Structure formats: structure tokens, C-alpha cells
């Protein structure tokens, strides 16, 4: 897996983990209502976690879906940041990072590689 693809995957995993951790901390301090309000800005990182699990074996459709979901993540996170949610701007930055990383040439080549018998060939 090329560096930009792996970096995008790590960014997606880290954003999901941070969102879950911060949601638990907000729930412990402020209750369920504030926790749900806070988690709404981390909803798309939760959805992006699923395609990130498939990066090693999936084709170009997963890359395109991840790009679309990262774009939606940016829009939703901007709304959360506008509502004054703490750390609401973090998903904006990670969404931009995922977009940049998955639009690079090496990422396109990785997801468009040929598969033989369901097993991907080695990337070179």
C-alpha cells in the first residue's frame, strides 16, 4: 500500500478514535444530550471508518466513496464548528487531509490495480 493511502487510512482511524474518546469524556462530564450534540460533528468519521477497513483489498469504488464521504465530513464539521462545538474544527482538517491524500496519483494507481482471483497483485 503506498504512503498516501496508508496515511489516509491512519487519519480516518485516528479521527474515529478521537471522536469516540471525546464523546465518552463529554458524556461523563456533561451528560447524554451534550454528548449526542458533540458526536454529531463526528458522525462522518464514524462512517468513513468502514471503507478505511477495506483499503487493502478494495477497488476504486472505495476510494471514490471515501472522497465523497470526506467531502460530506467537511461540510458537516463546518456546521458543527459554527454551532460552537469544541474540537468541531478537527474533522474539517482531517477531511481535507483525506481528500488530498486519496486524490494523489499513487492512490489512484493503488485502487485501480488489477486483481487476480480476488487477490490483489503486489504494488510496485
N, C-alpha and C positions, 0 to 999 in steps of 0.2 A: 504494500500500500504506500503510495507516495506521501511525502511530508504534508502537503496541504490537506489532503483527505484525512489523514490521521489527526492533524491539528484541529480540523473542523469537528471531527468525532469527539475529541477530548473537550473542546469548547462546549459542545452540546451536553456531554456527560456532566461536566463541571457546573454548567448553568442549572441543569436539572437538580443536581445535588445541593447546590447553594439555595435554590428555591425551596426545596423540601425542608432543609435545615432551618432557614429563616422563617418559614411558615410555622414550623413547630415552636420556635422561640417566640414568635408573635402570639401564637395561641396560648403559650404558657403565661405570658405577661399580660395580654390584653383581652383574651377570650376568643370565642369561636367567630364572632361577627367580624372583628378586625382581622382575624386570621384568614377568613374567606375573602375579604376585601384585598388583603395583601397578596394572596395566592392567585387572584385573578390576573395580576400582571405576570405571573409565571406559568400561565396555562399553556402557552405555545411551547416553551421549553420542555414541558412535560410531553406534549405531542411529538416534538422533534426527537425526543429520546428513542422512540420506536424505530424510525428509519436509521438512526445512527447505529443501532444494533446490527443492521443489515449491510453496512458499507462493504464488508469484506467479500460478500458473495453476490450482491445485487447488481443490477444493470443501471442504465442511465435514468430509468424512471424514478429510482430512489433519489438520485442527485437532483432531478428536476423537482420532485416533491419536496425535498429538503430546502431547495431555494425558494419555492413558493411559501412554505411554512415559515422560513426565516424572514421573508418579507412581511408576512402577517404578524409575526412576532414583533417586528419593529413598529408597526402601526399600533398594535395593542399596547405595547410597552410605552409608547409615546402618550397614549391616553392615560395609562397608569401614572406616569410621571407628571402629567398635567393635573391629575387629581391629588397630587402631593404624597403619593405612596413612597415611603422610604426605600431606597435602593431600587426604585422603579426605573431608573435610567440604565441600570446594569443590563437588562435584557436587550435594550436598544443597541448597546455596544457589542454584545455577543451575537446578535442577529446580523449586524453589519459585518462582523468578523467571519461568520459562517458564509455569508453571501460572497465575500471577497475570496475566501479560500476555495469554495466549490466552483467558482467561475474561472479558475485558473486552468491553463491548458493541460497540465498534468492530471488534474482532477477529471477533466473531460475524457482524456485518454483512458484513465483507470476505469471509469464506469462504462465506457464503450468497448472495452476489450472483449475478445471472443471467448466464449465458454465452450468447453468440450465435455459432453456427457455430464453436464451440471457442475463440473469442477472448473474453476477459473484457471487460466494459464498463468504462469509466473509473469509478473510485471517487470519489464526491463527498461 
